[in-house]
C-alpha cells in the first residue's frame, strides 16, 4: 500500500532552526538592526547537534537561531520603532539635500524614540533575577564611564554610565556590602553582597585610552544601552530598600562641611552635583531621618532541621561579618596626590573609615593634611620627607590586603620603600591537595588568632647559617676520615685474602609478618579487581578522574619546588650580601 512520501529535512531538527538571513528577511530588518534587536531581547545563535541535517545536507558555515525565538521577535514593538527611525533618517537626508532648514528642525524635534523598560521587566521577572545578571552590566557601565569624549561613543552615554556607576558605588558604601577587592593587570575586581546575592565587577584603571581598531563599538554601545536601563531600575530599588532618596542627594550636614565655593572652582554648576557625589566622601540624604534607638537583641529561632552546632557556626559567621564591616571604623585616612583616589576612598568608606585628600586634587576634601587626628597616610613614594609623630605612613596595598584578610594587617610590611608582600587573590579557595603559598598560610594563622613570630624566624635563619658553616667543616673532616678508613680496609682485605677463609654456620632469624602491610596489599588487590569489573564507560570516566587528580598533585609539587628554589636563591643572596658587609 502506498502512503504519503516522506520528504527530507521537513521534520525534526531541521524545522526547529532558521538561518540568520532567513530570520532577517522574515523580520524585514537590516543586519545591524537585527543584531541590535537580538542583543536587546537577549536572543543568541544556537549550535545544532546535527548541523548537516539542519543545513539540509550542506556543510557551509551558517549561523542558526531557534525558530521559536524569531517568532517571538515578530511581535516586538521596537521593530516598528526601528522602521520609523529609518524613515526619519531618509526624510532628514532629503531635507538637508534641499536646504529646507525649517523641515530639518521640525524633523529633529519629532525624532522617534523608544524605551526598553518593558524588555527589562520581560527578561527579569523578579528583582533577584536582575541582581544575578548585574555583573556584566556593571563592568560595561564602569568601562564606558572612563571613555574619553571622542567620536567613538555618544557623550550622553558616557555621562549616563558615569552617573549610574557613582550611584551604585554610593549604595555599596551606604550598605557596607563590599566583601573582596583584587588588583589585577586588567583592572580592579570588586565583589559586593547585594541583598544576599554576590555581585562581581571590574573597573579599569584611570589611564589614557587608546581605542583599539578591532573592536566593534556599535555592538558594545547596544549592550550598554540595555545595561544602563537595567542599572537605573536596580539602583532605584536598592536606594528604596535603604530609605535613601533617589536620585541621591548629599546629606544636609555633609553638604555644609563641603565648602559652597568649591563647586565653582572645580566644575560648572550643572556638573558640581555629580562631582560632589563621585568624591565618595560624604553620606547620602534619607527619605525619613533615622532615629537613634537602643540596639535590641532579637530572639533567634533555629531553622528546621538545624542542629545547635550549625546554629552556633551561623551566629559566629554573622558576628565575623559585622566585625568585617567595621574594619576601619574610628580610623582617619589621608591620601597623597600620587595614589589612586577613587578606589581607595571607595574601599575605606565601605568599611567605616573616614578619608580625605588635598583640596586642590578633587572636590569633597573634608580635612587637611595637618589635621592631628589622622591615623594613616597613604603614600606611594620611596620615602616621606616630613613625617608626623603618631601617624602611620603606608603603601596603598595595605588597604586592599587588610580588606581581603578581614583584619588590619601589621603595618611594618607596608612602610614606604619596603618591598611589598605578594597581593593574594581573595577569589581563590584552596582545596585539599592544592599548593598553598607560605604567605597564605601565615595569613590563615593570623585569622585564627595565632601570632607568627617574625623574630624567631630571623633567629632560625641565623642558626641555619651557623649550622651550615659547621656542617661544611664537619663534612670536610668526615671526608678525610672516610678516605683513611677506605685505605685501611683495602690493606686488611689484602692480608685476609692470603689467609684461608673459615666456614661458619649461623642460626636463622624468625621473620614476623607485618599485618598493616598485608592489609594494604589486600586493599590494593581488591581495588584492582573492582577496576577490572567496571564497564568500559565507567572505567574511562574513572581514569579521567584519577588523571585529573594526579595532574593536580604534579602541579602542586611543581609550584612547591619552584618556591623552594626561589627561597634558596633569596637566602644565597642574603648570605653573599652579609659576607660582603663583613669583608
Secondary structure as a PSIPRED ss2 file (coil, helix, strand):
# PSIPRED VFORMAT (PSIPRED V4.0)

   1 X C   1.000  0.000  0.000
   2 X C   1.000  0.000  0.000
   3 X C   1.000  0.000  0.000
   4 X C   1.000  0.000  0.000
   5 X C   1.000  0.000  0.000
   6 X C   1.000  0.000  0.000
   7 X C   1.000  0.000  0.000
   8 X C   1.000  0.000  0.000
   9 X C   1.000  0.000  0.000
  10 X C   1.000  0.000  0.000
  11 X C   1.000  0.000  0.000
  12 X C   1.000  0.000  0.000
  13 X H   0.000  1.000  0.000
  14 X H   0.000  1.000  0.000
  15 X H   0.000  1.000  0.000
  16 X H   0.000  1.000  0.000
  17 X E   0.000  0.000  1.000
  18 X E   0.000  0.000  1.000
  19 X E   0.000  0.000  1.000
  20 X H   0.000  1.000  0.000
  21 X H   0.000  1.000  0.000
  22 X H   0.000  1.000  0.000
  23 X H   0.000  1.000  0.000
  24 X H   0.000  1.000  0.000
  25 X H   0.000  1.000  0.000
  26 X H   0.000  1.000  0.000
  27 X H   0.000  1.000  0.000
  28 X C   1.000  0.000  0.000
  29 X C   1.000  0.000  0.000
  30 X C   1.000  0.000  0.000
  31 X H   0.000  1.000  0.000
  32 X H   0.000  1.000  0.000
  33 X H   0.000  1.000  0.000
  34 X H   0.000  1.000  0.000
  35 X H   0.000  1.000  0.000
  36 X H   0.000  1.000  0.000
  37 X H   0.000  1.000  0.000
  38 X H   0.000  1.000  0.000
  39 X H   0.000  1.000  0.000
  40 X H   0.000  1.000  0.000
  41 X H   0.000  1.000  0.000
  42 X C   1.000  0.000  0.000
  43 X C   1.000  0.000  0.000
  44 X C   1.000  0.000  0.000
  45 X C   1.000  0.000  0.000
  46 X C   1.000  0.000  0.000
  47 X C   1.000  0.000  0.000
  48 X C   1.000  0.000  0.000
  49 X C   1.000  0.000  0.000
  50 X C   1.000  0.000  0.000
  51 X H   0.000  1.000  0.000
  52 X H   0.000  1.000  0.000
  53 X H   0.000  1.000  0.000
  54 X H   0.000  1.000  0.000
  55 X C   1.000  0.000  0.000
  56 X C   1.000  0.000  0.000
  57 X C   1.000  0.000  0.000
  58 X C   1.000  0.000  0.000
  59 X C   1.000  0.000  0.000
  60 X C   1.000  0.000  0.000
  61 X C   1.000  0.000  0.000
  62 X C   1.000  0.000  0.000
  63 X C   1.000  0.000  0.000
  64 X E   0.000  0.000  1.000
  65 X E   0.000  0.000  1.000
  66 X E   0.000  0.000  1.000
  67 X H   0.000  1.000  0.000
  68 X H   0.000  1.000  0.000
  69 X H   0.000  1.000  0.000
  70 X H   0.000  1.000  0.000
  71 X H   0.000  1.000  0.000
  72 X H   0.000  1.000  0.000
  73 X H   0.000  1.000  0.000
  74 X C   1.000  0.000  0.000
  75 X C   1.000  0.000  0.000
  76 X C   1.000  0.000  0.000
  77 X H   0.000  1.000  0.000
  78 X H   0.000  1.000  0.000
  79 X H   0.000  1.000  0.000
  80 X H   0.000  1.000  0.000
  81 X H   0.000  1.000  0.000
  82 X H   0.000  1.000  0.000
  83 X H   0.000  1.000  0.000
  84 X H   0.000  1.000  0.000
  85 X H   0.000  1.000  0.000
  86 X H   0.000  1.000  0.000
  87 X H   0.000  1.000  0.000
  88 X H   0.000  1.000  0.000
  89 X H   0.000  1.000  0.000
  90 X H   0.000  1.000  0.000
  91 X H   0.000  1.000  0.000
  92 X H   0.000  1.000  0.000
  93 X H   0.000  1.000  0.000
  94 X H   0.000  1.000  0.000
  95 X H   0.000  1.000  0.000
  96 X H   0.000  1.000  0.000
  97 X H   0.000  1.000  0.000
  98 X C   1.000  0.000  0.000
  99 X C   1.000  0.000  0.000
 100 X C   1.000  0.000  0.000
 101 X H   0.000  1.000  0.000
 102 X H   0.000  1.000  0.000
 103 X H   0.000  1.000  0.000
 104 X H   0.000  1.000  0.000
 105 X H   0.000  1.000  0.000
 106 X H   0.000  1.000  0.000
 107 X H   0.000  1.000  0.000
 108 X H   0.000  1.000  0.000
 109 X H   0.000  1.000  0.000
 110 X C   1.000  0.000  0.000
 111 X C   1.000  0.000  0.000
 112 X C   1.000  0.000  0.000
 113 X C   1.000  0.000  0.000
 114 X C   1.000  0.000  0.000
 115 X C   1.000  0.000  0.000
 116 X C   1.000  0.000  0.000
 117 X H   0.000  1.000  0.000
 118 X H   0.000  1.000  0.000
 119 X H   0.000  1.000  0.000
 120 X H   0.000  1.000  0.000
 121 X H   0.000  1.000  0.000
 122 X H   0.000  1.000  0.000
 123 X H   0.000  1.000  0.000
 124 X C   1.000  0.000  0.000
 125 X C   1.000  0.000  0.000
 126 X C   1.000  0.000  0.000
 127 X H   0.000  1.000  0.000
 128 X H   0.000  1.000  0.000
 129 X H   0.000  1.000  0.000
 130 X H   0.000  1.000  0.000
 131 X H   0.000  1.000  0.000
 132 X H   0.000  1.000  0.000
 133 X C   1.000  0.000  0.000
 134 X H   0.000  1.000  0.000
 135 X H   0.000  1.000  0.000
 136 X H   0.000  1.000  0.000
 137 X H   0.000  1.000  0.000
 138 X H   0.000  1.000  0.000
 139 X H   0.000  1.000  0.000
 140 X H   0.000  1.000  0.000
 141 X H   0.000  1.000  0.000
 142 X H   0.000  1.000  0.000
 143 X H   0.000  1.000  0.000
 144 X H   0.000  1.000  0.000
 145 X H   0.000  1.000  0.000
 146 X C   1.000  0.000  0.000
 147 X C   1.000  0.000  0.000
 148 X C   1.000  0.000  0.000
 149 X C   1.000  0.000  0.000
 150 X C   1.000  0.000  0.000
 151 X C   1.000  0.000  0.000
 152 X C   1.000  0.000  0.000
 153 X C   1.000  0.000  0.000
 154 X C   1.000  0.000  0.000
 155 X H   0.000  1.000  0.000
 156 X H   0.000  1.000  0.000
 157 X H   0.000  1.000  0.000
 158 X H   0.000  1.000  0.000
 159 X H   0.000  1.000  0.000
 160 X H   0.000  1.000  0.000
 161 X H   0.000  1.000  0.000
 162 X H   0.000  1.000  0.000
 163 X H   0.000  1.000  0.000
 164 X H   0.000  1.000  0.000
 165 X H   0.000  1.000  0.000
 166 X H   0.000  1.000  0.000
 167 X H   0.000  1.000  0.000
 168 X H   0.000  1.000  0.000
 169 X H   0.000  1.000  0.000
 170 X H   0.000  1.000  0.000
 171 X H   0.000  1.000  0.000
 172 X H   0.000  1.000  0.000
 173 X H   0.000  1.000  0.000
 174 X H   0.000  1.000  0.000
 175 X H   0.000  1.000  0.000
 176 X C   1.000  0.000  0.000
 177 X C   1.000  0.000  0.000
 178 X E   0.000  0.000  1.000
 179 X E   0.000  0.000  1.000
 180 X E   0.000  0.000  1.000
 181 X E   0.000  0.000  1.000
 182 X E   0.000  0.000  1.000
 183 X E   0.000  0.000  1.000
 184 X C   1.000  0.000  0.000
 185 X C   1.000  0.000  0.000
 186 X C   1.000  0.000  0.000
 187 X C   1.000  0.000  0.000
 188 X E   0.000  0.000  1.000
 189 X E   0.000  0.000  1.000
 190 X E   0.000  0.000  1.000
 191 X E   0.000  0.000  1.000
 192 X E   0.000  0.000  1.000
 193 X E   0.000  0.000  1.000
 194 X E   0.000  0.000  1.000
 195 X C   1.000  0.000  0.000
 196 X C   1.000  0.000  0.000
 197 X E   0.000  0.000  1.000
 198 X E   0.000  0.000  1.000
 199 X E   0.000  0.000  1.000
 200 X E   0.000  0.000  1.000
 201 X E   0.000  0.000  1.000
 202 X E   0.000  0.000  1.000
 203 X E   0.000  0.000  1.000
 204 X C   1.000  0.000  0.000
 205 X C   1.000  0.000  0.000
 206 X C   1.000  0.000  0.000
 207 X C   1.000  0.000  0.000
 208 X C   1.000  0.000  0.000
 209 X C   1.000  0.000  0.000
 210 X C   1.000  0.000  0.000
 211 X C   1.000  0.000  0.000
 212 X C   1.000  0.000  0.000
 213 X C   1.000  0.000  0.000
 214 X C   1.000  0.000  0.000
 215 X C   1.000  0.000  0.000
 216 X C   1.000  0.000  0.000
 217 X H   0.000  1.000  0.000
 218 X H   0.000  1.000  0.000
 219 X H   0.000  1.000  0.000
 220 X H   0.000  1.000  0.000
 221 X H   0.000  1.000  0.000
 222 X H   0.000  1.000  0.000
 223 X H   0.000  1.000  0.000
 224 X H   0.000  1.000  0.000
 225 X H   0.000  1.000  0.000
 226 X H   0.000  1.000  0.000
 227 X H   0.000  1.000  0.000
 228 X H   0.000  1.000  0.000
 229 X H   0.000  1.000  0.000
 230 X H   0.000  1.000  0.000
 231 X H   0.000  1.000  0.000
 232 X H   0.000  1.000  0.000
 233 X H   0.000  1.000  0.000
 234 X H   0.000  1.000  0.000
 235 X H   0.000  1.000  0.000
 236 X H   0.000  1.000  0.000
 237 X H   0.000  1.000  0.000
 238 X H   0.000  1.000  0.000
 239 X H   0.000  1.000  0.000
 240 X H   0.000  1.000  0.000
 241 X H   0.000  1.000  0.000
 242 X C   1.000  0.000  0.000
 243 X C   1.000  0.000  0.000
 244 X E   0.000  0.000  1.000
 245 X C   1.000  0.000  0.000
 246 X C   1.000  0.000  0.000
 247 X C   1.000  0.000  0.000
 248 X C   1.000  0.000  0.000
 249 X C   1.000  0.000  0.000
 250 X E   0.000  0.000  1.000
 251 X C   1.000  0.000  0.000
 252 X H   0.000  1.000  0.000
 253 X H   0.000  1.000  0.000
 254 X H   0.000  1.000  0.000
 255 X H   0.000  1.000  0.000
 256 X H   0.000  1.000  0.000
 257 X H   0.000  1.000  0.000
 258 X C   1.000  0.000  0.000
 259 X C   1.000  0.000  0.000
 260 X C   1.000  0.000  0.000
 261 X C   1.000  0.000  0.000
 262 X H   0.000  1.000  0.000
 263 X H   0.000  1.000  0.000
 264 X H   0.000  1.000  0.000
 265 X H   0.000  1.000  0.000
 266 X H   0.000  1.000  0.000
 267 X C   1.000  0.000  0.000
 268 X C   1.000  0.000  0.000
 269 X H   0.000  1.000  0.000
 270 X H   0.000  1.000  0.000
 271 X H   0.000  1.000  0.000
 272 X H   0.000  1.000  0.000
 273 X H   0.000  1.000  0.000
 274 X H   0.000  1.000  0.000
 275 X H   0.000  1.000  0.000
 276 X H   0.000  1.000  0.000
 277 X H   0.000  1.000  0.000
 278 X H   0.000  1.000  0.000
 279 X C   1.000  0.000  0.000
 280 X C   1.000  0.000  0.000
 281 X C   1.000  0.000  0.000
 282 X C   1.000  0.000  0.000
 283 X C   1.000  0.000  0.000
 284 X E   0.000  0.000  1.000
 285 X C   1.000  0.000  0.000
 286 X E   0.000  0.000  1.000
 287 X C   1.000  0.000  0.000
 288 X C   1.000  0.000  0.000
 289 X C   1.000  0.000  0.000
 290 X C   1.000  0.000  0.000
 291 X C   1.000  0.000  0.000
 292 X C   1.000  0.000  0.000
 293 X C   1.000  0.000  0.000
 294 X C   1.000  0.000  0.000
 295 X C   1.000  0.000  0.000
 296 X C   1.000  0.000  0.000
 297 X C   1.000  0.000  0.000
 298 X C   1.000  0.000  0.000
 299 X C   1.000  0.000  0.000
 300 X C   1.000  0.000  0.000
 301 X C   1.000  0.000  0.000
 302 X C   1.000  0.000  0.000
 303 X C   1.000  0.000  0.000
 304 X C   1.000  0.000  0.000
 305 X C   1.000  0.000  0.000
 306 X C   1.000  0.000  0.000
 307 X C   1.000  0.000  0.000
 308 X H   0.000  1.000  0.000
 309 X H   0.000  1.000  0.000
 310 X H   0.000  1.000  0.000
 311 X H   0.000  1.000  0.000
 312 X H   0.000  1.000  0.000
 313 X H   0.000  1.000  0.000
 314 X H   0.000  1.000  0.000
 315 X H   0.000  1.000  0.000
 316 X H   0.000  1.000  0.000
 317 X H   0.000  1.000  0.000
 318 X H   0.000  1.000  0.000
 319 X H   0.000  1.000  0.000
 320 X H   0.000  1.000  0.000
 321 X H   0.000  1.000  0.000
 322 X H   0.000  1.000  0.000
 323 X H   0.000  1.000  0.000
 324 X H   0.000  1.000  0.000
 325 X H   0.000  1.000  0.000
 326 X C   1.000  0.000  0.000
 327 X C   1.000  0.000  0.000
 328 X C   1.000  0.000  0.000
 329 X C   1.000  0.000  0.000
 330 X C   1.000  0.000  0.000
 331 X C   1.000  0.000  0.000
 332 X E   0.000  0.000  1.000
 333 X E   0.000  0.000  1.000
 334 X E   0.000  0.000  1.000
 335 X E   0.000  0.000  1.000
 336 X C   1.000  0.000  0.000
 337 X C   1.000  0.000  0.000
 338 X C   1.000  0.000  0.000
 339 X C   1.000  0.000  0.000
 340 X C   1.000  0.000  0.000
 341 X H   0.000  1.000  0.000
 342 X H   0.000  1.000  0.000
 343 X H   0.000  1.000  0.000
 344 X H   0.000  1.000  0.000
 345 X H   0.000  1.000  0.000
 346 X H   0.000  1.000  0.000
 347 X H   0.000  1.000  0.000
 348 X H   0.000  1.000  0.000
 349 X H   0.000  1.000  0.000
 350 X H   0.000  1.000  0.000
 351 X C   1.000  0.000  0.000
 352 X C   1.000  0.000  0.000
 353 X C   1.000  0.000  0.000
 354 X E   0.000  0.000  1.000
 355 X E   0.000  0.000  1.000
 356 X E   0.000  0.000  1.000
 357 X E   0.000  0.000  1.000
 358 X C   1.000  0.000  0.000
 359 X C   1.000  0.000  0.000
 360 X C   1.000  0.000  0.000
 361 X C   1.000  0.000  0.000
 362 X C   1.000  0.000  0.000
 363 X C   1.000  0.000  0.000
 364 X C   1.000  0.000  0.000
 365 X C   1.000  0.000  0.000
 366 X C   1.000  0.000  0.000
 367 X C   1.000  0.000  0.000
 368 X C   1.000  0.000  0.000
 369 X C   1.000  0.000  0.000
 370 X C   1.000  0.000  0.000
 371 X C   1.000  0.000  0.000
 372 X C   1.000  0.000  0.000
 373 X C   1.000  0.000  0.000
 374 X C   1.000  0.000  0.000
 375 X C   1.000  0.000  0.000
 376 X E   0.000  0.000  1.000
 377 X E   0.000  0.000  1.000
 378 X E   0.000  0.000  1.000
 379 X C   1.000  0.000  0.000
 380 X C   1.000  0.000  0.000
 381 X C   1.000  0.000  0.000
 382 X C   1.000  0.000  0.000
 383 X C   1.000  0.000  0.000
 384 X C   1.000  0.000  0.000
 385 X C   1.000  0.000  0.000
 386 X C   1.000  0.000  0.000
 387 X C   1.000  0.000  0.000
 388 X C   1.000  0.000  0.000
 389 X C   1.000  0.000  0.000
 390 X C   1.000  0.000  0.000
 391 X C   1.000  0.000  0.000
 392 X E   0.000  0.000  1.000
 393 X E   0.000  0.000  1.000
 394 X E   0.000  0.000  1.000
 395 X C   1.000  0.000  0.000
 396 X C   1.000  0.000  0.000
 397 X H   0.000  1.000  0.000
 398 X H   0.000  1.000  0.000
 399 X H   0.000  1.000  0.000
 400 X H   0.000  1.000  0.000
 401 X H   0.000  1.000  0.000
 402 X H   0.000  1.000  0.000
 403 X H   0.000  1.000  0.000
 404 X H   0.000  1.000  0.000
 405 X H   0.000  1.000  0.000
 406 X C   1.000  0.000  0.000
 407 X C   1.000  0.000  0.000
 408 X C   1.000  0.000  0.000
 409 X C   1.000  0.000  0.000
 410 X C   1.000  0.000  0.000
 411 X H   0.000  1.000  0.000
 412 X H   0.000  1.000  0.000
 413 X H   0.000  1.000  0.000
 414 X H   0.000  1.000  0.000
 415 X E   0.000  0.000  1.000
 416 X C   1.000  0.000  0.000
 417 X C   1.000  0.000  0.000
 418 X C   1.000  0.000  0.000
 419 X C   1.000  0.000  0.000
 420 X C   1.000  0.000  0.000
 421 X C   1.000  0.000  0.000
 422 X C   1.000  0.000  0.000
 423 X C   1.000  0.000  0.000
 424 X C   1.000  0.000  0.000
 425 X C   1.000  0.000  0.000
 426 X C   1.000  0.000  0.000
 427 X C   1.000  0.000  0.000
 428 X C   1.000  0.000  0.000
 429 X C   1.000  0.000  0.000
 430 X C   1.000  0.000  0.000
 431 X C   1.000  0.000  0.000
 432 X C   1.000  0.000  0.000
 433 X C   1.000  0.000  0.000
 434 X C   1.000  0.000  0.000
 435 X C   1.000  0.000  0.000
 436 X C   1.000  0.000  0.000
 437 X C   1.000  0.000  0.000
 438 X H   0.000  1.000  0.000
 439 X H   0.000  1.000  0.000
 440 X H   0.000  1.000  0.000
 441 X H   0.000  1.000  0.000
 442 X H   0.000  1.000  0.000
 443 X H   0.000  1.000  0.000
 444 X H   0.000  1.000  0.000
 445 X H   0.000  1.000  0.000
 446 X H   0.000  1.000  0.000
 447 X H   0.000  1.000  0.000
 448 X H   0.000  1.000  0.000
 449 X C   1.000  0.000  0.000
 450 X C   1.000  0.000  0.000
 451 X C   1.000  0.000  0.000
 452 X C   1.000  0.000  0.000
 453 X C   1.000  0.000  0.000
 454 X H   0.000  1.000  0.000
 455 X H   0.000  1.000  0.000
 456 X H   0.000  1.000  0.000
 457 X H   0.000  1.000  0.000
 458 X H   0.000  1.000  0.000
 459 X H   0.000  1.000  0.000
 460 X H   0.000  1.000  0.000
 461 X H   0.000  1.000  0.000
 462 X H   0.000  1.000  0.000
 463 X H   0.000  1.000  0.000
 464 X H   0.000  1.000  0.000
 465 X H   0.000  1.000  0.000
 466 X H   0.000  1.000  0.000
 467 X H   0.000  1.000  0.000
 468 X H   0.000  1.000  0.000
 469 X H   0.000  1.000  0.000
 470 X H   0.000  1.000  0.000
 471 X H   0.000  1.000  0.000
 472 X H   0.000  1.000  0.000
 473 X H   0.000  1.000  0.000
 474 X H   0.000  1.000  0.000
 475 X H   0.000  1.000  0.000
 476 X H   0.000  1.000  0.000
 477 X H   0.000  1.000  0.000
 478 X H   0.000  1.000  0.000
 479 X H   0.000  1.000  0.000
 480 X H   0.000  1.000  0.000
 481 X H   0.000  1.000  0.000
 482 X H   0.000  1.000  0.000
 483 X H   0.000  1.000  0.000
 484 X H   0.000  1.000  0.000
 485 X H   0.000  1.000  0.000
 486 X H   0.000  1.000  0.000
 487 X H   0.000  1.000  0.000
 488 X H   0.000  1.000  0.000
 489 X H   0.000  1.000  0.000
 490 X H   0.000  1.000  0.000
 491 X H   0.000  1.000  0.000
 492 X H   0.000  1.000  0.000
 493 X H   0.000  1.000  0.000
 494 X H   0.000  1.000  0.000
 495 X H   0.000  1.000  0.000
 496 X H   0.000  1.000  0.000
 497 X H   0.000  1.000  0.000
 498 X H   0.000  1.000  0.000
 499 X C   1.000  0.000  0.000
 500 X C   1.000  0.000  0.000
 501 X C   1.000  0.000  0.000
 502 X C   1.000  0.000  0.000
 503 X C   1.000  0.000  0.000
 504 X C   1.000  0.000  0.000
 505 X C   1.000  0.000  0.000
 506 X C   1.000  0.000  0.000
 507 X C   1.000  0.000  0.000
 508 X C   1.000  0.000  0.000
 509 X C   1.000  0.000  0.000
 510 X C   1.000  0.000  0.000
 511 X C   1.000  0.000  0.000
 512 X C   1.000  0.000  0.000
 513 X C   1.000  0.000  0.000
 514 X C   1.000  0.000  0.000
 515 X H   0.000  1.000  0.000
 516 X H   0.000  1.000  0.000
 517 X H   0.000  1.000  0.000
 518 X H   0.000  1.000  0.000
 519 X H   0.000  1.000  0.000
 520 X H   0.000  1.000  0.000
 521 X H   0.000  1.000  0.000
 522 X H   0.000  1.000  0.000
 523 X H   0.000  1.000  0.000
 524 X H   0.000  1.000  0.000
 525 X H   0.000  1.000  0.000
 526 X H   0.000  1.000  0.000
 527 X H   0.000  1.000  0.000
 528 X H   0.000  1.000  0.000
 529 X H   0.000  1.000  0.000
 530 X H   0.000  1.000  0.000
 531 X H   0.000  1.000  0.000
 532 X H   0.000  1.000  0.000
 533 X C   1.000  0.000  0.000
 534 X C   1.000  0.000  0.000
 535 X C   1.000  0.000  0.000
 536 X H   0.000  1.000  0.000
 537 X H   0.000  1.000  0.000
 538 X H   0.000  1.000  0.000
 539 X H   0.000  1.000  0.000
 540 X H   0.000  1.000  0.000
 541 X H   0.000  1.000  0.000
 542 X H   0.000  1.000  0.000
 543 X H   0.000  1.000  0.000
 544 X H   0.000  1.000  0.000
 545 X H   0.000  1.000  0.000
 546 X H   0.000  1.000  0.000
 547 X H   0.000  1.000  0.000
 548 X H   0.000  1.000  0.000
 549 X H   0.000  1.000  0.000
 550 X H   0.000  1.000  0.000
 551 X H   0.000  1.000  0.000
 552 X H   0.000  1.000  0.000
 553 X H   0.000  1.000  0.000
 554 X H   0.000  1.000  0.000
 555 X H   0.000  1.000  0.000
 556 X H   0.000  1.000  0.000
 557 X H   0.000  1.000  0.000
 558 X H   0.000  1.000  0.000
 559 X H   0.000  1.000  0.000
 560 X H   0.000  1.000  0.000
 561 X H   0.000  1.000  0.000
 562 X H   0.000  1.000  0.000
 563 X H   0.000  1.000  0.000
 564 X H   0.000  1.000  0.000
 565 X H   0.000  1.000  0.000
 566 X H   0.000  1.000  0.000
 567 X H   0.000  1.000  0.000
 568 X H   0.000  1.000  0.000
 569 X H   0.000  1.000  0.000
 570 X H   0.000  1.000  0.000
 571 X H   0.000  1.000  0.000
 572 X H   0.000  1.000  0.000
 573 X H   0.000  1.000  0.000
 574 X H   0.000  1.000  0.000
 575 X H   0.000  1.000  0.000
 576 X H   0.000  1.000  0.000
 577 X H   0.000  1.000  0.000
 578 X H   0.000  1.000  0.000
 579 X H   0.000  1.000  0.000
 580 X H   0.000  1.000  0.000
 581 X H   0.000  1.000  0.000
 582 X H   0.000  1.000  0.000
 583 X C   1.000  0.000  0.000
